[in-house]
């Protein structure tokens, strides 16, 4: 199935880039690992759902997606602070999330 929304394409790339990194994390961080994976797929599901809504209902779901993306960034930040991922990896992840947020804000206008 072809996705026409650029946000969906970019977010799928994000999942494909970083899912394996999260899966390979040490099991000492099982809780945060699970939260990241669940949040990643929850965001994708919310984007698909929001794209089907009319303009009036769409804004609330888009705000919900923003919150989840910020939480996802926080989870990765915690992994960086615990020295589980490198600073360079965290910066790349953060830049990708910022790009996704920009696409989301553009979609909201």
C-alpha positions, 0 to 999 in steps of 0.5 A: 500500500502506497502512503501519500502523506510524507509524514508517514513515509518519514516516520516509517523510515525512523522506525526502520532506522532505530527499531533494531537499535532498541531491540538490541538494548541490554535487558536491564533496560527492558521497561524503557525498551518496551515503552519505546517500541510501543510508543513508536508503533502507537505514533504510527497508528495515530498518524494513520488514524488522524489522516482519516479524520476531518479537519475539526477532529484532526487537531486534537489527535495531532496534539496527542502525536506531538506529546508522544513524539516528545515522550519518545525523545525523552526515552532516548534521552534517558538511554543517553544519560544512562550511557546505553546509547552514544551521544552521536546516536542520540543526536541523530535520533533527536534530529530525526524526531525534530524533522518529524515534528516539523512535518507534523506542524506543517500538516497541522496548518 
